[in-house]
Amino acid sequence: MENQLAKSTEERTFQYQDSLPSLPVPSLKESLKKYLESVKPFANEEEYRKTEEIVQKFQSGIGEKLHQKLLERAKGKRNWLEEWWLNVAYLDVRIPSQLNVNFAGPAAHFEHYWPPKEGTQLERGSIILWHNLNYWQLLRKEKVPVHKVGNTPLDMNQFRMLFSTCKVPGITRDSIMNYFRTESEGRSPNHIVVLCRGRAFVFDVIHEGCLVTPPELLRQLTYIHKKCHSEPDGPGIAALTSEERTRWAKAREYLIGLDAENLALLEKIQSSLLVYSMEDDSPHVTPEDYSEIIAAILTGDPTVRWGDKSYNLISFSNGVFGCNCDHAPFDAMVMVNISYYVDEKIFQNEGRWKGSEKVRDIPLPEELIFTVDEKVLNDISQAKAQYLREASDLQIAAYAFTSFGKKLTKNKMLHPDTFIQLALQLAYYRLHGRPGCCYETAMTRHFYHGRTETMRSCTVEAVRWCQSMQDPSVSPHERQQKMLQAFAKHNKMMKDCSAGKGFDRHLLGLLLIAKEEGLPVPELFTDPLFSKSGGGGNFVLSTSLVGYLRVQGVVVPMVHNGYGFFYHIRDDRFVVACSAWKSCPETDAEKLVQLTFCAFYDMIQLMNITHL
């Protein structure tokens, strides 16, 4: 990474943005053909025939008209989906987003120089903050390397949303405030907000033109920590961000109406580089077991994280760290990138600060003191109660499978991501006795402002293979053949999705055109098989590859009777984090992870078969 950063002087982070291709609109015929294929695993013959008729009628009738209108829309926009996706997937959603939408994950430092150790929170915090601020400066100077596939640059726009970005609640729709500017664009906010025991503090990270150093950051963090641990707790305004969106919007309006100064304080938080959270807990973590730390980061104290912030950097009493991020402005790969950068720096410096211990005379942090009354305090306690009630219902199972990893699967000529996806399909099939409709994130960053497409992993081929694994009369060689067919199908679909040839976002576009034109919802979308196969955000398996680095994360399930399943891949291991709701009697995250690990062994065993 260091070499890459050095080399990047001639290439600027955002320099290719204007030359990226526009997001294409796929062919209607192809999209509908792929859709029909995707519903097959969830239908009997009669249901499938009925859906086939609906699709044919749609294709030759209203579907073609909507598709033409979508093509018209796409002519005037470099990304026809961007605004729609942001609104439908994030900003229009009214459920509390801190728990239901945000993604979270631990920092990997505990695996090397920073194992859990009491009394290290502040010193380590000053070092981790400093490395984050260095990354911020690289981004401002446009020295973060452009991501590429081969020599083809990918869209980097989401990196603008990492710092100084915040969602603001609205009565019916939220909005995103982004205050970040590169150096060539002008001034960018240079303060951070620290939340501790229900109180909020702010300080600048640039002093006399230079970035503050870890010893200087340590002084600021120690001041805040001592003050909060020797004085009463604050009101915990931050907890309001964990509330249902319309309720939070009304509470925010009331807060501003109470005292105009409250708006200035809210804007200070919104525009801050990031929010640094000080937690009192000491969650357990080992390189093999991430369950407790991930649960703590995802469901921790709502008074010390600003749920709407694009970046909450969370510190625990035992010197373990993590992040909790609003998902609306960017996808997890941005966080994976900065997390890896920081982890590498900490590793290279053996977890220590090796520079000057000198501390300049910098201003002490300033406390943000909100004017509150009984109603605001009541709103806060209600927000906390609903958040903690929902948080206590979440089950997290996060473990490392260490028997083998990417090295072995590559050796067997199996794509490691597809390997995990098919193992999950088999695990779900064994646990629930039926196929599980599955959303895997595909990346569309080849295109201008491209984000994601849905890759539906539960294919006909995958189900046939799962069935063969449960049928004792099927020979190992036949099972192996079915598995390889499922691999080939998955790999082709992933390639299609990344090339802008997926169908879920296309269908969403057609539905939204119908709504905008005031037309009735086409039968395609009201057909029971549409939602049964996962359409309309009904996937029982919501999954994503976090990457091939030492970074892990998790999101809650998409539906109540579903799972969130997130994983990263290394040469010698697969790390998996699974979420489920305890109140759903049929789901069990622990069992699903263990069955996935069993499937790993079964699959490798199949590849050891030589058929003469």
TORROBA-203258 format. One record per residue (C-alpha): y, x, z; residue in one letter. Coordinates in nm, 4 decimals, m for minus. Layout:
<atoms>
         yy         xx         zz   res
          Y          X          Z     A
...
</atoms>
This chain:
<atoms>
         yy         xx         zz   res
     0.0000     0.0000     0.0000     M
     0.2363     0.2884     0.0877     E
     0.1805     0.4441    m0.2564     N
     0.2399     0.1092    m0.4174     Q
     0.5660     0.0716    m0.2263     L
     0.6776     0.4196    m0.3303     A
     0.5939     0.3492    m0.6942     K
     0.7738     0.0156    m0.6845     S
     1.1190     0.1729    m0.7149     T
     1.1186     0.1120    m1.0895     E
     0.9912    m0.2462    m1.0531     E
     1.1787    m0.5117    m0.8587     R
     0.9942    m0.7872    m0.6694     T
     1.1538    m1.0749    m0.8599     F
     1.2264    m0.9083    m1.1954     Q
     0.9623    m1.0923    m1.3997     Y
     1.0472    m1.4430    m1.2765     Q
     1.2438    m1.5353    m1.5890     D
     0.9718    m1.4243    m1.8290     S
     0.6765    m1.6081    m1.6681     L
     0.5172    m1.8830    m1.8817     P
     0.5842    m2.2487    m1.7966     S
     0.3112    m2.4483    m1.6218     L
     0.1079    m2.6146    m1.9006     P
    m0.0039    m2.9787    m1.9117     V
    m0.3812    m2.9809    m1.9778     P
    m0.5434    m3.1981    m2.2445     S
    m0.6028    m3.5562    m2.1254     L
    m0.9475    m3.5672    m2.2846     K
    m1.0545    m3.2431    m2.1126     E
    m0.9141    m3.3470    m1.7718     S
    m1.0948    m3.6815    m1.7791     L
    m1.4199    m3.5181    m1.8911     K
    m1.3969    m3.2736    m1.5970     K
    m1.3086    m3.5572    m1.3585     Y
    m1.6147    m3.7574    m1.4647     L
    m1.8356    m3.4563    m1.4082     E
    m1.6897    m3.4069    m1.0599     S
    m1.7725    m3.7609    m0.9408     V
    m2.1396    m3.7452    m1.0480     K
    m2.2748    m3.5988    m0.7200     P
    m2.1339    m3.8986    m0.5271     F
    m2.2475    m4.1867    m0.7480     A
    m2.5645    m4.3760    m0.8267     N
    m2.6252    m4.4680    m1.1914     E
    m2.4509    m4.8032    m1.1706     E
    m2.1416    m4.6633    m0.9928     E
    m2.1187    m4.3799    m1.2423     Y
    m2.1436    m4.6172    m1.5406     R
    m1.8650    m4.8333    m1.3957     K
    m1.6397    m4.5264    m1.3431     T
    m1.7209    m4.4062    m1.6946     E
    m1.5958    m4.7387    m1.8330     E
    m1.2777    m4.7180    m1.6224     I
    m1.2112    m4.3635    m1.7473     V
    m1.2683    m4.4599    m2.1137     Q
    m1.0352    m4.7581    m2.0774     K
    m0.7741    m4.5347    m1.9084     F
    m0.8021    m4.2676    m2.1806     Q
    m0.7464    m4.5028    m2.4713     S
    m0.4907    m4.7210    m2.2922     G
    m0.2370    m4.6573    m2.0162     I
    m0.3609    m4.2982    m1.9585     G
    m0.2489    m4.1868    m2.3039     E
     0.0956    m4.3459    m2.2548     K
     0.1380    m4.1777    m1.9139     L
     0.0195    m3.8465    m2.0578     H
     0.2851    m3.8634    m2.3319     Q
     0.5526    m3.9297    m2.0692     K
     0.4229    m3.6326    m1.8681     L
     0.4469    m3.4105    m2.1769     L
     0.8076    m3.5287    m2.2203     E
     0.8839    m3.4388    m1.8586     R
     0.7233    m3.0962    m1.8999     A
     0.9512    m3.0179    m2.1969     K
     1.2545    m3.0158    m1.9709     G
     1.1034    m2.8201    m1.6811     K
     0.9450    m2.4775    m1.6430     R
     0.7166    m2.6271    m1.3801     N
     0.6630    m3.0028    m1.4185     W
     0.4687    m3.0215    m1.0921     L
     0.6825    m2.8199    m0.8490     E
     0.9188    m3.0846    m0.7119     E
     0.6512    m3.3564    m0.7090     W
     0.4005    m3.1361    m0.5292     W
     0.6492    m3.0328    m0.2630     L
     0.7402    m3.3961    m0.1964     N
     0.3951    m3.5579    m0.2145     V
     0.1942    m3.2839    m0.0434     A
     0.4504    m3.1912     0.2221     Y
     0.7970    m3.3432     0.2507     L
     0.7048    m3.7135     0.2270     D
     0.4161    m3.6768     0.4737     V
     0.5034    m3.8484     0.8026     R
     0.2216    m3.7335     1.0332     I
     0.3131    m3.4508     1.2750     P
     0.3094    m3.1415     1.0567     S
     0.2898    m2.8655     1.3180     Q
    m0.0761    m2.9363     1.3866     L
    m0.1794    m3.1196     1.0698     N
    m0.0097    m2.9152     0.7973     V
     0.0779    m2.5698     0.9334     N
    m0.1570    m2.2768     0.8868     F
    m0.2193    m2.0196     1.1571     A
    m0.4093    m1.6983     1.2130     G
    m0.4467    m1.3941     1.4375     P
    m0.3132    m1.0462     1.3633     A
    m0.5985    m0.7980     1.3115     A
    m0.4586    m0.5261     1.5404     H
    m0.7074    m0.6165     1.8173     F
    m0.9817    m0.4682     1.5966     E
    m0.8435    m0.1143     1.6236     H
    m0.5608     0.0277     1.8390     Y
    m0.4562    m0.2893     2.0202     W
    m0.7522    m0.4505     2.1985     P
    m0.6521    m0.7249     2.4460     P
    m0.4823    m0.5620     2.7455     K
    m0.2535    m0.7169     3.0044     E
     0.0927    m0.5645     3.0389     G
     0.1243    m0.4685     2.6717     T
     0.2897    m0.7833     2.5352     Q
     0.6471    m0.6538     2.5304     L
     0.5915    m0.2979     2.4106     E
     0.3512    m0.4018     2.1354     R
     0.5828    m0.6916     2.0515     G
     0.8716    m0.4519     1.9868     S
     0.6557    m0.2459     1.7472     I
     0.5111    m0.5425     1.5560     I
     0.8578    m0.6962     1.5243     L
     0.9996    m0.3703     1.3893     W
     0.7339    m0.3475     1.1165     H
     0.8031    m0.7114     1.0210     N
     1.1734    m0.6311     0.9966     L
     1.0980    m0.3326     0.7736     N
     0.9094    m0.5663     0.5404     Y
     1.2123    m0.7987     0.5437     W
     1.4303    m0.5069     0.4356     Q
     1.1860    m0.4136     0.1564     L
     1.1991    m0.7731     0.0355     L
     1.5787    m0.7778     0.0452     R
     1.5825    m0.4559    m0.1588     K
     1.3148    m0.6086    m0.3913     E
     1.0758    m0.3235    m0.3152     K
     0.7726    m0.5368    m0.2310     V
     0.5345    m0.4670    m0.5233     P
     0.4945    m0.7398    m0.7844     V
     0.1473    m0.8960    m0.7625     H
    m0.0484    m0.8579    m1.0851     K
    m0.3798    m0.9466    m1.2401     V
    m0.4474    m0.6441    m1.4577     G
    m0.1031    m0.5834    m1.6100     N
     0.0042    m0.9470    m1.5981     T
     0.2692    m1.0184    m1.3312     P
     0.2262    m1.3210    m1.1047     L
     0.4958    m1.5511    m0.9711     D
     0.6644    m1.4026    m0.6599     M
     0.8995    m1.6922    m0.5814     N
     0.7142    m1.7910    m0.2626     Q
     0.8114    m1.4577    m0.1040     F
     1.1708    m1.5827    m0.0931     R
     1.0542    m1.8478     0.1511     M
     0.9020    m1.6153     0.4128     L
     1.2191    m1.5335     0.6053     F
     1.5182    m1.7476     0.7032     S
     1.3497    m2.0670     0.5890     T
     1.3010    m2.3924     0.7768     C
     1.1981    m2.7498     0.7113     K
     1.4446    m3.0117     0.8352     V
     1.3117    m3.3598     0.9203     P
     1.4383    m3.6660     0.7369     G
     1.3829    m4.0373     0.8036     I
     1.1672    m4.0816     0.4907     T
     1.1547    m3.7313     0.3419     R
     1.2055    m3.3839     0.4877     D
     1.3959    m3.1045     0.3145     S
     1.3651    m2.7257     0.3070     I
     1.6573    m2.5014     0.3983     M
     1.6335    m2.1477     0.2619     N
     1.9002    m1.8969     0.3674     Y
     1.7311    m1.5786     0.2423     F
     1.9161    m1.3635    m0.0132     R
     1.8236    m1.0312    m0.1684     T
     2.0787    m0.7506    m0.1265     E
     2.1991    m0.7974    m0.4845     S
     2.2529    m1.1714    m0.4207     E
     2.4671    m1.1284    m0.1113     G
     2.4534    m1.1750     0.2645     R
     2.1350    m1.2900     0.4363     S
     2.1056    m1.3941     0.8037     P
     2.0023    m1.1016     1.0238     N
     1.9268    m1.2658     1.3576     H
     1.5956    m1.3660     1.5108     I
     1.5228    m1.6390     1.7656     V
     1.2966    m1.5776     2.0658     V
     1.1321    m1.8734     2.2419     L
     1.0028    m1.8297     2.5964     C
     0.9188    m2.0859     2.8667     R
     1.1110    m2.3705     2.7019     G
     1.4227    m2.1588     2.6392     R
     1.5685    m2.0130     2.3181     A
     1.7510    m1.6836     2.2676     F
     1.9071    m1.5178     1.9673     V
     2.0034    m1.1612     1.8766     F
     2.0904    m0.9622     1.5649     D
     1.8421    m0.7087     1.4319     V
     2.1065    m0.5025     1.2488     I
     2.3475    m0.3003     1.4638     H
     2.6247    m0.0933     1.3039     E
     2.4530    m0.1198     0.9660     G
     2.1108    m0.0028     1.0904     C
     1.7934    m0.1847     1.1857     L
     1.7337    m0.1917     1.5619     V
     1.4449     0.0344     1.6711     T
     1.1356    m0.0592     1.8770     P
     1.2896     0.0813     2.2015     P
     1.5987    m0.1341     2.1353     E
     1.3849    m0.4377     2.0554     L
     1.1863    m0.3702     2.3735     L
     1.5082    m0.3847     2.5746     R
     1.5949    m0.7239     2.4202     Q
     1.2459    m0.8701     2.4710     L
     1.2269    m0.7373     2.8309     T
     1.5636    m0.8942     2.9125     Y
     1.4447    m1.2344     2.7840     I
     1.1027    m1.2095     2.9488     H
     1.2481    m1.1154     3.2925     K
     1.5120    m1.3867     3.2763     K
     1.2581    m1.6560     3.1854     C
     1.0073    m1.5446     3.4490     H
     1.2632    m1.5381     3.7321     S
     1.4496    m1.8611     3.6510     E
     1.3440    m2.2250     3.5934     P
     1.1882    m2.3229     3.2580     D
     1.4147    m2.4635     2.9863     G
     1.3902    m2.8158     2.8426     P
     1.1604    m2.7095     2.5540     G
     1.3606    m2.8543     2.2626     I
     1.1118    m2.6857     2.0246     A
     0.8434    m2.9394     2.1243     A
     1.0327    m3.2034     1.9218     L
     0.9231    m3.0232     1.6026     T
     0.5613    m3.1162     1.6834     S
     0.6428    m3.4886     1.6707     E
     0.5765    m3.7438     1.3958     E
     0.8339    m3.6642     1.1247     R
     1.0489    m3.9789     1.1314     T
     1.0546    m3.9760     1.5126     R
     1.1650    m3.6101     1.5100     W
     1.4326    m3.6911     1.2484     A
     1.5743    m3.9670     1.4727     K
     1.5550    m3.7482     1.7840     A
     1.7379    m3.4726     1.5925     R
     2.0119    m3.7124     1.4794     E
     2.0543    m3.8287     1.8392     Y
     2.0689    m3.4683     1.9636     L
     2.3443    m3.3850     1.7138     I
     2.5335    m3.7051     1.8014     G
     2.5236    m3.6063     2.1689     L
     2.7153    m3.2842     2.1078     D
     2.8289    m3.1268     1.7773     A
     2.7448    m2.7843     1.9244     E
     2.3777    m2.8850     1.9174     N
     2.3926    m2.8829     1.5357     L
     2.5268    m2.5252     1.5359     A
     2.2376    m2.4216     1.7628     L
     1.9815    m2.5939     1.5391     L
     2.1292    m2.4170     1.2373     E
     2.1012    m2.0842     1.4216     K
     1.7257    m2.1481     1.4578     I
     1.6870    m2.2767     1.1004     Q
     1.8568    m1.9728     0.9467     S
     1.6940    m1.7116     1.1724     S
     1.4742    m1.4496     1.0058     L
     1.1787    m1.5687     1.2081     L
     1.0949    m1.7208     1.5445     V
     0.9304    m1.4877     1.7945     Y
     0.7210    m1.6801     2.0490     S
     0.6286    m1.5508     2.3940     M
     0.3179    m1.7216     2.5302     E
     0.1863    m1.6815     2.8869     D
    m0.1799    m1.7283     2.7878     D
    m0.4348    m1.4505     2.7304     S
    m0.6837    m1.5826     2.4748     P
    m1.0194    m1.4092     2.4409     H
    m1.0875    m1.2289     2.1120     V
    m1.3395    m0.9758     1.9799     T
    m1.3978    m0.8509     1.6230     P
    m1.6969    m1.0912     1.6109     E
    m1.5456    m1.3984     1.7787     D
    m1.2048    m1.5375     1.6790     Y
    m1.2535    m1.8930     1.8088     S
    m1.0316    m1.8863     2.1172     E
    m0.7465    m1.6858     1.9655     I
    m0.7274    m1.9105     1.6577     I
    m0.7297    m2.2242     1.8746     A
    m0.4494    m2.0753     2.0894     A
    m0.2344    m1.9940     1.7858     I
    m0.2909    m2.3303     1.6193     L
    m0.2673    m2.5498     1.9310     T
    m0.0682    m2.3426     2.1833     G
     0.2433    m2.4295     2.3858     D
     0.4674    m2.6549     2.1704     P
     0.7806    m2.5514     2.3636     T
     0.7608    m2.1925     2.2340     V
     0.7109    m2.2405     1.8618     R
     0.9385    m2.4057     1.6091     W
     0.6885    m2.6067     1.4063     G
     0.9199    m2.6355     1.1033     D
     0.9808    m2.2624     1.0718     K
     0.8207    m2.0756     0.7840     S
     0.7300    m1.7931     1.0229     Y
     0.6535    m1.8112     1.3953     N
     0.5344    m1.4697     1.5157     L
     0.3379    m1.5417     1.8332     I
     0.2735    m1.2960     2.1168     S
     0.0320    m1.3473     2.4046     F
     0.0306    m1.2018     2.7545     S
    m0.2664    m0.9755     2.6714     N
    m0.0938    m0.8077     2.3767     G
    m0.2662    m1.0142     2.1078     V
    m0.0606    m1.1597     1.8223     F
    m0.0712    m1.4216     1.5496     G
     0.1418    m1.6418     1.3287     C
     0.1951    m2.0136     1.2834     N
     0.3659    m2.1165     0.9585     C
     0.4951    m2.4313     0.7959     D
     0.2908    m2.4761     0.4778     H
     0.5589    m2.6568     0.2743     A
     0.7576    m2.3558     0.1455     P
     0.4692    m2.1205     0.0686     F
     0.0939    m2.0668     0.0603     D
    m0.1036    m1.8380     0.2886     A
    m0.1183    m1.5414     0.0484     M
     0.2447    m1.4576     0.1405     V
     0.1502    m1.4326     0.5068     M
    m0.1678    m1.2384     0.4207     V
     0.0504    m0.9860     0.2385     N
     0.2953    m0.9202     0.5223     I
     0.0184    m0.9319     0.7857     S
    m0.1768    m0.6658     0.6002     Y
     0.1354    m0.4511     0.5558     Y
     0.2128    m0.4664     0.9299     V
    m0.1500    m0.4071     1.0300     D
    m0.1712    m0.0993     0.8065     E
     0.1496     0.0403     0.9597     K
     0.0222    m0.0147     1.3135     I
    m0.3074     0.1485     1.2184     F
    m0.1384     0.4494     1.0532     Q
     0.0794     0.5051     1.3617     N
    m0.2145     0.4603     1.6039     E
    m0.0421     0.1565     1.7543     G
     0.2490     0.3632     1.8825     R
     0.6176     0.4184     1.8132     W
     0.6663     0.7828     1.7204     K
     1.0426     0.7819     1.6668     G
     1.3434     0.8279     1.8942     S
     1.3481     0.6639     2.2387     E
     1.7294     0.6432     2.2293     K
     1.8695     0.2950     2.2923     V
     2.2176     0.2216     2.1578     R
     2.4573    m0.0039     2.3446     D
     2.3722    m0.3257     2.1609     I
     2.4790    m0.6746     2.2756     P
     2.2274    m0.8570     2.4953     L
     2.0493    m1.1653     2.3556     P
     2.2488    m1.4860     2.3734     E
     2.0845    m1.8027     2.5049     E
     2.1004    m2.1169     2.2933     L
     2.1750    m2.3871     2.5504     I
     2.1432    m2.7400     2.4146     F
     2.3270    m3.0358     2.5625     T
     2.0549    m3.2817     2.6650     V
     2.0350    m3.6148     2.8488     D
     1.7566    m3.8356     2.9865     E
     1.6707    m3.9704     2.6408     K
     1.6297    m3.6199     2.4914     V
     1.4152    m3.5094     2.7863     L
     1.2057    m3.8226     2.7465     N
     1.1673    m3.7544     2.3710     D
     1.0519    m3.4006     2.4547     I
     0.7922    m3.5135     2.7092     S
     0.6618    m3.7780     2.4644     Q
     0.6374    m3.5166     2.1871     A
     0.4493    m3.2777     2.4171     K
     0.2097    m3.5507     2.5286     A
     0.1169    m3.6615     2.1749     Q
     0.0830    m3.2992     2.0591     Y
    m0.1401    m3.1924     2.3482     L
    m0.3515    m3.5056     2.3121     R
    m0.4161    m3.4321     1.9450     E
    m0.4526    m3.0552     2.0005     A
    m0.7206    m3.1087     2.2663     S
    m0.9285    m3.2969     2.0059     D
    m0.9526    m2.9959     1.7744     L
    m1.2719    m2.7898     1.7630     Q
    m1.2517    m2.4354     1.6240     I
    m1.5512    m2.2134     1.5471     A
    m1.4523    m1.8733     1.4078     A
    m1.6998    m1.5869     1.3820     Y
    m1.7787    m1.2749     1.1829     A
    m2.1081    m1.2569     0.9956     F
    m2.1835    m0.8852     1.0123     T
    m2.5302    m0.8439     0.8544     S
    m2.3763    m0.7817     0.5116     F
    m2.0688    m0.8571     0.3036     G
    m1.9138    m0.8090    m0.0382     K
    m2.0963    m0.4810    m0.1043     K
    m2.4386    m0.6446    m0.1030     L
    m2.3399    m0.9595    m0.2946     T
    m2.1718    m0.7472    m0.5656     K
    m2.4844    m0.5322    m0.5752     N
    m2.6814    m0.8515    m0.6478     K
    m2.4262    m0.9416    m0.9196     M
    m2.3048    m1.2438    m0.7209     L
    m1.9332    m1.3245    m0.6880     H
    m1.8633    m1.3093    m0.3098     P
    m1.6293    m1.6105    m0.3054     D
    m1.8777    m1.8270    m0.4951     T
    m2.1499    m1.6947    m0.2625     F
    m1.9682    m1.8358     0.0424     I
    m1.8780    m2.1638    m0.1307     Q
    m2.2401    m2.2325    m0.2278     L
    m2.3651    m2.1327     0.1173     A
    m2.1211    m2.3889     0.2604     L
    m2.2481    m2.6559     0.0206     Q
    m2.6049    m2.5885     0.1366     L
    m2.5012    m2.5866     0.5043     A
    m2.3188    m2.9212     0.4680     Y
    m2.6140    m3.0685     0.2783     Y
    m2.8561    m2.9598     0.5520     R
    m2.6318    m3.0837     0.8338     L
    m2.5316    m3.4201     0.6840     H
    m2.8113    m3.4928     0.4374     G
    m2.5706    m3.5542     0.1480     R
    m2.3340    m3.3574    m0.0776     P
    m1.9869    m3.2815     0.0629     G
    m1.6860    m3.3257    m0.1672     C
    m1.5006    m2.9984    m0.1447     C
    m1.1499    m2.8688    m0.2176     Y
    m1.1244    m2.4958    m0.2788     E
    m0.7787    m2.3548    m0.3412     T
    m0.7316    m2.2037    m0.6857     A
    m0.4193    m2.0000    m0.7552     M
    m0.1875    m2.0820    m1.0491     T
     0.0659    m1.8013    m0.9982     R
     0.0268    m1.6866    m1.3594     H
     0.2870    m1.9570    m1.4267     F
     0.6502    m1.9993    m1.3254     Y
     0.6642    m2.1186    m0.9603     H
     0.2891    m2.1840    m0.9784     G
     0.1169    m2.2510    m0.6479     R
    m0.2292    m2.4059    m0.6385     T
    m0.4841    m2.6221    m0.8147     E
    m0.7889    m2.7987    m0.6702     T
    m1.1244    m2.6424    m0.7497     M
    m1.3984    m2.8990    m0.6740     R
    m1.6893    m2.6851    m0.5504     S
    m1.9403    m2.9663    m0.5118     C
    m2.0778    m2.9574    m0.8657     T
    m2.3864    m3.1271    m1.0094     V
    m2.5404    m2.7771    m1.0346     E
    m2.4655    m2.6987    m0.6684     A
    m2.6247    m3.0267    m0.5548     V
    m2.9362    m2.9690    m0.7665     R
    m2.9723    m2.6278    m0.6052     W
    m2.9235    m2.7723    m0.2522     C
    m3.1893    m3.0341    m0.3242     Q
    m3.4302    m2.7664    m0.4470     S
    m3.3790    m2.5671    m0.1255     M
    m3.4843    m2.8726     0.0776     Q
    m3.7849    m2.9523    m0.1437     D
    m4.0944    m2.7490    m0.0422     P
    m4.2598    m2.8166    m0.3798     S
    m3.9923    m2.6158    m0.5691     V
    m4.0874    m2.2523    m0.6301     S
    m3.8603    m1.9669    m0.5154     P
    m3.8065    m1.8630    m0.8766     H
    m3.6899    m2.2137    m0.9737     E
    m3.4571    m2.2183    m0.6728     R
    m3.3149    m1.8857    m0.7828     Q
    m3.2524    m2.0191    m1.1357     Q
    m3.0783    m2.3302    m1.0025     K
    m2.8648    m2.1148    m0.7733     M
    m2.7582    m1.8895    m1.0620     L
    m2.6671    m2.1971    m1.2674     Q
    m2.4498    m2.3171    m0.9768     A
    m2.2840    m1.9726    m0.9600     F
    m2.2087    m1.9732    m1.3340     A
    m2.0564    m2.3232    m1.3162     K
    m1.8394    m2.2371    m1.0147     H
    m1.7106    m1.9142    m1.1701     N
    m1.6173    m2.0898    m1.4948     K
    m1.4346    m2.3699    m1.3119     M
    m1.2359    m2.1225    m1.1015     M
    m1.1303    m1.9384    m1.4177     K
    m1.0224    m2.2681    m1.5783     D
    m0.8213    m2.3766    m1.2733     C
    m0.6315    m2.0472    m1.2520     S
    m0.5528    m2.0732    m1.6237     A
    m0.3839    m2.4121    m1.5693     G
    m0.6864    m2.6076    m1.6916     K
    m0.7743    m2.7875    m1.3692     G
    m0.7531    m3.1678    m1.3574     F
    m0.6497    m3.2788    m1.0064     D
    m0.2792    m3.1906    m1.0387     R
    m0.2824    m3.3421    m1.3908     H
    m0.4193    m3.6724    m1.2566     L
    m0.1605    m3.6635    m0.9764     L
     0.1120    m3.6210    m1.2401     G
    m0.0141    m3.9253    m1.4309     L
    m0.0227    m4.1337    m1.1109     L
     0.3329    m4.0291    m1.0192     L
     0.4622    m4.1101    m1.3686     I
     0.3144    m4.4613    m1.3294     A
     0.4861    m4.4989    m0.9909     K
     0.8203    m4.3719    m1.1237     E
     0.7994    m4.6170    m1.4159     E
     0.7279    m4.9034    m1.1738     G
     0.3877    m4.9651    m1.3330     L
     0.0842    m5.0914    m1.1378     P
    m0.1469    m4.8165    m1.0065     V
    m0.4087    m4.7600    m1.2816     P
    m0.7657    m4.8638    m1.1946     E
    m0.8803    m4.5007    m1.2201     L
    m0.7074    m4.4334    m0.8853     F
    m0.8269    m4.7476    m0.7049     T
    m1.1903    m4.7039    m0.8117     D
    m1.3906    m4.6334    m0.4876     P
    m1.5456    m4.3274    m0.6537     L
    m1.2011    m4.1680    m0.6880     F
    m1.1590    m4.1272    m0.3111     S
    m1.5342    m4.0877    m0.2445     K
    m1.5289    m3.7733    m0.4614     S
    m1.2253    m3.6391    m0.2727     G
    m0.9362    m3.7741    m0.4814     G
    m0.6134    m3.8691    m0.3058     G
    m0.6628    m3.6012    m0.0383     G
    m1.0041    m3.7251     0.0789     N
    m1.2100    m3.4041     0.0620     F
    m1.4495    m3.3694     0.3562     V
    m1.4485    m2.9922     0.3021     L
    m1.1025    m2.8373     0.2786     S
    m1.1563    m2.4690     0.2043     T
    m0.9842    m2.1499     0.0989     S
    m1.0532    m1.7814     0.0554     L
    m0.7941    m1.6029     0.2724     V
    m0.8532    m1.2780     0.0817     G
    m1.0315    m0.9456     0.0881     Y
    m0.8243    m0.7863     0.3670     L
    m0.8465    m0.7905     0.7495     R
    m0.6557    m1.1190     0.7717     V
    m0.7923    m1.4561     0.8857     Q
    m0.6399    m1.8025     0.9131     G
    m0.7192    m2.1712     0.9523     V
    m0.5876    m2.5232     0.8849     V
    m0.7141    m2.8509     1.0350     V
    m0.9465    m3.0787     0.8302     P
    m0.7986    m3.2947     0.5539     M
    m0.9784    m3.6077     0.6800     V
    m1.1020    m3.7161     1.0244     H
    m1.4695    m3.6851     0.9320     N
    m1.4197    m3.3521     0.7574     G
    m1.3868    m2.9798     0.8126     Y
    m1.1317    m2.7072     0.7488     G
    m1.3252    m2.3982     0.6342     F
    m1.1412    m2.0703     0.5745     F
    m1.2842    m1.7236     0.5271     Y
    m1.2110    m1.3677     0.4314     H
    m1.4400    m1.1161     0.2692     I
    m1.4910    m0.7482     0.3480     R
    m1.7401    m0.4887     0.2270     D
    m1.9574    m0.5257     0.5370     D
    m1.8870    m0.8765     0.6658     R
    m1.7722    m1.2327     0.6039     F
    m1.5339    m1.3828     0.8625     V
    m1.5316    m1.7632     0.8777     V
    m1.3054    m2.0050     1.0677     A
    m1.4014    m2.3707     1.0747     C
    m1.2102    m2.6657     1.2234     S
    m1.3271    m3.0205     1.3014     A
    m1.2189    m3.3105     1.5218     W
    m1.4177    m3.3556     1.8434     K
    m1.3591    m3.7321     1.8333     S
    m1.5622    m3.7566     1.5121     C
    m1.9238    m3.7930     1.6297     P
    m2.0792    m3.6722     1.3042     E
    m1.8953    m3.3395     1.2523     T
    m1.9686    m3.0153     1.4352     D
    m1.7835    m2.6956     1.3374     A
    m2.0207    m2.4686     1.5361     E
    m2.3287    m2.6069     1.3609     K
    m2.1699    m2.5889     1.0168     L
    m2.0787    m2.2202     1.0627     V
    m2.4259    m2.1294     1.1936     Q
    m2.5933    m2.3143     0.9043     L
    m2.3622    m2.1330     0.6589     T
    m2.4715    m1.7996     0.8072     F
    m2.8372    m1.9069     0.7693     C
    m2.7666    m1.9971     0.4058     A
    m2.6323    m1.6427     0.3469     F
    m2.9760    m1.5027     0.4367     Y
    m3.1576    m1.7631     0.2247     D
    m2.9464    m1.6794    m0.0802     M
    m2.9942    m1.3039    m0.0545     I
    m3.3656    m1.3607    m0.0080     Q
    m3.3721    m1.5610    m0.3322     L
    m3.2112    m1.2684    m0.5130     M
    m3.4837    m1.0359    m0.3865     N
    m3.7419    m1.2274    m0.5879     I
    m3.8620    m1.0507    m0.8999     T
    m4.0358    m1.2831    m1.1389     H
    m4.2937    m1.1190    m1.3641     L
</atoms>
